[in-house]
Amino acid sequence: MTFPASLMKVASASPGMTTIPQYGLAMRFQVTVDGLNLGAWSVCKGLKVKLSIKKVDSGGDYSTQRILPEKVEYDNITLERAVHPTQSKAVKRWLEARVKDWMNWNGSGNIYPGGTAIITLLGAQGTEVMSWNLTGVYPVSWSGPSLDATQSKVAIEALELAHQGFLNSN
């Protein structure tokens, strides 16, 4: 396999030798929410942004349309993995804290501002290749495994998060 020179790193130990670039592996990522490490997951769906535009006719100009930005929309993130003895308990504790925040709202005018989440993509050596910092994160749903003594399947949990974006300039 040939890699572009701009992606290659020259190995300092051996002159003339190059190393393969560090690409992100889709099966290696971890999630942190509100500073709490929720561990590794096997599936992350919905890491998507849609930039909506509006085409507008200019008065008297019939040859073109003006393109105006309209809105930025983000899909909900759905995470799935096998139930884990410590990481799944961390998810439960985080959800309990969010529900407590919501239920103990005292009418002071302060609403739950949404949390933060970081989805970190890792490379083959476990180093960060890229990350997405989500703002205004709200839990939407959690589902536990379907338990059936007649099946020999892995117990899967799923967590769905709504968020206000990851293209923030802050």
Buried (B, 14 or more C-beta within 10 A) or exposed (E): EEEEEEEEEEEEEEEEEEEEEBEBEEEBBBBBBEEBEBBBBEEBEBBEEEEEEEEEEEEEEEEEEEEEEEEEEBEBBBBBBBBBEEBBEBBEEBBEEBEEEEEEEEEEEEEEEBBBBBBBBBBEEEEBBEBBBBBBBBBEEBEEBEEEEEEEEEEBBBBBBBBBBBEEEE
